[in-house]
Amino acid sequence: MTDTELLTLCRTSIRITSTAYDGMITNLINAAKEDISESCDVSFDNTNLNECNAVVLYVKGMFPYQPDEKSWDLYQDRLSVIGTRKIGLEEPEEETP
């Protein structure tokens, strides 16, 4: 998903039709990507729909004019799932005797 598609998806999810808030939404998107990367100790993957959906939940939960506590709680749940999946996919390091 491109950044423009993600912006459009976020804008739609918070029921904003104007582009007047695009700067604020883009900042929230970037903050969400950074939060996901730091929390899961991996880089954000634009092609992973689970991660993109987590960004939408983050934006909905943090949008200052209509914050959605349910979306924020769902974001926290999704974040733990994303971290578990990504960390679980990494191959374990071999121990040296």
Backbone as CSV, one residue per row, in Angstrom:
resi,resn,N_x,N_y,N_z,CA_x,CA_y,CA_z,C_x,C_y,C_z
1,MET,0.848,-1.166,0.000,0.000,0.000,0.000,0.899,1.236,0.000
2,THR,0.652,2.150,-0.902,1.454,3.370,-0.971,1.065,4.316,0.161
3,ASP,1.917,5.307,0.403,1.614,6.300,1.433,0.331,7.064,1.108
4,THR,0.106,7.335,-0.169,-1.106,8.046,-0.577,-2.346,7.194,-0.317
5,GLU,-2.256,5.906,-0.613,-3.386,5.012,-0.345,-3.652,4.902,1.155
6,LEU,-2.593,4.856,1.938,-2.736,4.781,3.382,-3.361,6.057,3.929
7,LEU,-2.941,7.196,3.409,-3.531,8.477,3.809,-5.022,8.509,3.480
8,THR,-5.377,8.071,2.289,-6.780,8.040,1.881,-7.585,7.107,2.778
9,LEU,-7.036,5.944,3.078,-7.715,4.986,3.942,-7.933,5.567,5.343
10,CYS,-6.915,6.222,5.875,-7.038,6.844,7.199,-8.070,7.970,7.184
11,ARG,-8.018,8.792,6.150,-8.964,9.896,6.027,-10.400,9.363,5.993
12,THR,-10.612,8.305,5.233,-11.938,7.704,5.129,-12.375,7.103,6.465
13,SER,-11.457,6.467,7.162,-11.807,5.795,8.413,-12.222,6.777,9.507
14,ILE,-11.685,7.991,9.466,-12.100,8.987,10.462,-13.160,9.932,9.897
15,ARG,-13.682,9.548,8.733,-14.798,10.255,8.091,-14.477,11.712,7.788
16,ILE,-13.286,11.915,7.212,-12.851,13.240,6.784,-12.813,13.230,5.260
17,THR,-13.503,14.164,4.638,-13.498,14.228,3.176,-12.559,15.316,2.666
18,SER,-12.274,16.288,3.498,-11.407,17.394,3.115,-9.936,16.992,3.238
19,THR,-9.111,17.633,2.464,-7.663,17.418,2.568,-7.025,18.392,3.561
20,ALA,-7.832,19.180,4.234,-7.318,20.194,5.157,-6.519,19.594,6.311
21,TYR,-6.832,18.374,6.690,-6.159,17.731,7.815,-5.073,16.750,7.376
22,ASP,-4.740,16.732,6.113,-3.762,15.762,5.598,-2.411,15.847,6.298
23,GLY,-1.968,17.049,6.621,-0.687,17.201,7.318,-0.712,16.540,8.685
24,MET,-1.789,16.749,9.417,-1.941,16.162,10.740,-2.059,14.638,10.636
25,ILE,-2.834,14.167,9.673,-3.017,12.723,9.481,-1.702,12.081,9.065
26,THR,-0.959,12.726,8.191,0.341,12.199,7.755,1.303,12.100,8.935
27,ASN,1.290,13.091,9.823,2.132,13.031,11.019,1.744,11.846,11.898
28,LEU,0.432,11.604,12.042,-0.025,10.465,12.832,0.371,9.139,12.173
29,ILE,0.288,9.086,10.845,0.701,7.882,10.110,2.181,7.608,10.359
30,ASN,3.001,8.633,10.254,4.441,8.463,10.488,4.729,8.043,11.922
31,ALA,3.979,8.616,12.871,4.151,8.241,14.274,3.760,6.779,14.484
32,ALA,2.692,6.346,13.817,2.250,4.953,13.938,3.297,4.007,13.372
33,LYS,3.830,4.338,12.217,4.871,3.495,11.610,6.079,3.379,12.530
34,GLU,6.471,4.498,13.108,7.613,4.500,14.020,7.309,3.682,15.270
35,ASP,6.096,3.829,15.795,5.696,3.085,16.985,5.704,1.584,16.711
36,ILE,5.178,1.188,15.564,5.164,-0.225,15.195,6.595,-0.754,15.061
37,SER,7.443,0.017,14.397,8.840,-0.404,14.208,9.569,-0.544,15.540
38,GLU,9.401,0.439,16.413,10.096,0.402,17.702,9.533,-0.679,18.618
39,SER,8.226,-0.830,18.627,7.594,-1.804,19.518,7.875,-3.235,19.104
40,CYS,7.959,-3.462,17.801,8.153,-4.822,17.288,9.598,-5.104,16.926
41,ASP,10.453,-4.091,17.027,11.882,-4.224,16.738,12.150,-4.685,15.304
42,VAL,11.317,-4.209,14.371,11.476,-4.510,12.949,11.053,-3.271,12.158
43,SER,11.419,-3.214,10.889,11.010,-2.079,10.077,9.566,-2.250,9.603
44,PHE,8.866,-1.137,9.419,7.472,-1.158,8.973,7.415,-1.652,7.533
45,ASP,6.429,-2.472,7.240,6.266,-3.067,5.921,4.960,-2.578,5.300
46,ASN,5.066,-1.697,4.289,3.880,-1.141,3.621,3.058,-2.199,2.899
47,THR,3.637,-3.350,2.612,2.899,-4.386,1.896,2.123,-5.302,2.841
48,ASN,2.345,-5.167,4.139,1.666,-5.991,5.132,0.361,-5.300,5.538
49,LEU,-0.767,-5.882,5.139,-2.065,-5.258,5.416,-2.380,-5.200,6.904
50,ASN,-1.875,-6.144,7.689,-2.083,-6.079,9.134,-1.428,-4.838,9.722
51,GLU,-0.242,-4.532,9.256,0.457,-3.345,9.748,-0.238,-2.071,9.274
52,CYS,-0.711,-2.062,8.034,-1.428,-0.893,7.522,-2.732,-0.673,8.280
53,ASN,-3.431,-1.763,8.599,-4.656,-1.636,9.386,-4.363,-1.138,10.798
54,ALA,-3.227,-1.528,11.347,-2.826,-1.031,12.662,-2.574,0.473,12.605
55,VAL,-2.009,0.949,11.509,-1.792,2.388,11.337,-3.142,3.119,11.350
56,VAL,-4.124,2.569,10.659,-5.460,3.185,10.627,-6.033,3.251,12.041
57,LEU,-5.893,2.177,12.802,-6.395,2.183,14.181,-5.669,3.216,15.031
58,TYR,-4.364,3.348,14.826,-3.586,4.354,15.545,-4.109,5.751,15.236
59,VAL,-4.309,6.031,13.957,-4.787,7.360,13.553,-6.164,7.625,14.152
60,LYS,-7.058,6.640,14.071,-8.393,6.821,14.629,-8.336,7.049,16.134
61,GLY,-7.442,6.347,16.802,-7.335,6.481,18.247,-6.692,7.774,18.695
62,MET,-5.844,8.359,17.853,-5.092,9.553,18.240,-5.551,10.843,17.568
63,PHE,-6.489,10.764,16.619,-6.919,11.974,15.915,-7.520,12.942,16.934
64,PRO,-6.954,14.145,17.058,-7.303,15.021,18.182,-8.753,15.534,18.214
65,TYR,-9.414,15.604,17.090,-10.751,16.181,17.089,-11.849,15.179,17.380
66,GLN,-11.532,13.893,17.291,-12.495,12.841,17.623,-11.767,11.551,17.977
67,PRO,-10.989,11.567,19.079,-10.243,10.364,19.448,-11.193,9.203,19.756
68,ASP,-10.808,8.023,19.351,-11.639,6.834,19.494,-10.921,5.836,20.396
69,GLU,-11.377,5.730,21.629,-10.708,4.864,22.605,-10.768,3.392,22.192
70,LYS,-11.856,2.977,21.586,-11.975,1.581,21.146,-10.914,1.264,20.086
71,SER,-10.699,2.199,19.148,-9.669,1.996,18.123,-8.287,1.935,18.752
72,TRP,-8.057,2.770,19.768,-6.760,2.762,20.425,-6.520,1.415,21.111
73,ASP,-7.546,0.890,21.775,-7.417,-0.418,22.421,-7.169,-1.518,21.389
74,LEU,-7.875,-1.449,20.272,-7.654,-2.432,19.199,-6.241,-2.316,18.636
75,TYR,-5.741,-1.087,18.522,-4.366,-0.876,18.046,-3.376,-1.577,18.970
76,GLN,-3.572,-1.411,20.278,-2.673,-2.039,21.244,-2.692,-3.567,21.099
77,ASP,-3.885,-4.124,20.886,-3.988,-5.570,20.674,-3.284,-5.998,19.389
78,ARG,-3.509,-5.270,18.308,-2.891,-5.597,17.014,-1.378,-5.476,17.098
79,LEU,-0.899,-4.502,17.842,0.538,-4.296,17.979,1.206,-5.528,18.589
80,SER,0.581,-6.108,19.580,1.182,-7.301,20.192,1.160,-8.474,19.216
81,VAL,0.117,-8.574,18.403,0.041,-9.654,17.414,1.100,-9.467,16.334
82,ILE,1.253,-8.247,15.853,2.258,-7.963,14.824,3.650,-8.308,15.348
83,GLY,3.945,-7.896,16.563,5.252,-8.173,17.150,5.501,-9.655,17.295
84,THR,4.489,-10.394,17.733,4.624,-11.835,17.900,4.873,-12.510,16.565
85,ARG,4.140,-12.103,15.553,4.311,-12.715,14.227,5.686,-12.418,13.655
86,LYS,6.116,-11.160,13.739,7.400,-10.799,13.139,8.558,-11.422,13.893
87,ILE,8.506,-11.362,15.206,9.602,-11.925,15.992,9.610,-13.438,15.851
88,GLY,8.423,-14.039,15.752,8.320,-15.481,15.591,8.834,-15.969,14.255
89,LEU,8.851,-15.084,13.245,9.319,-15.468,11.924,10.833,-15.480,11.807
90,GLU,11.483,-14.766,12.708,12.936,-14.719,12.651,13.505,-16.071,13.048
91,GLU,14.566,-16.463,12.367,15.213,-17.725,12.705,16.045,-17.537,13.964
92,PRO,15.982,-18.496,14.862,16.768,-18.375,16.091,18.263,-18.450,15.795
93,GLU,18.998,-17.718,16.601,20.454,-17.739,16.436,21.010,-19.067,16.966
94,GLU,21.988,-19.573,16.269,22.610,-20.817,16.712,23.581,-20.525,17.830
95,GLU,23.528,-21.394,18.817,24.443,-21.235,19.942,25.780,-21.860,19.592
96,THR,26.834,-21.194,19.995,28.166,-21.745,19.770,28.645,-22.394,21.061
97,PRO,29.211,-23.586,20.964,29.663,-24.285,22.192,30.883,-23.653,22.803
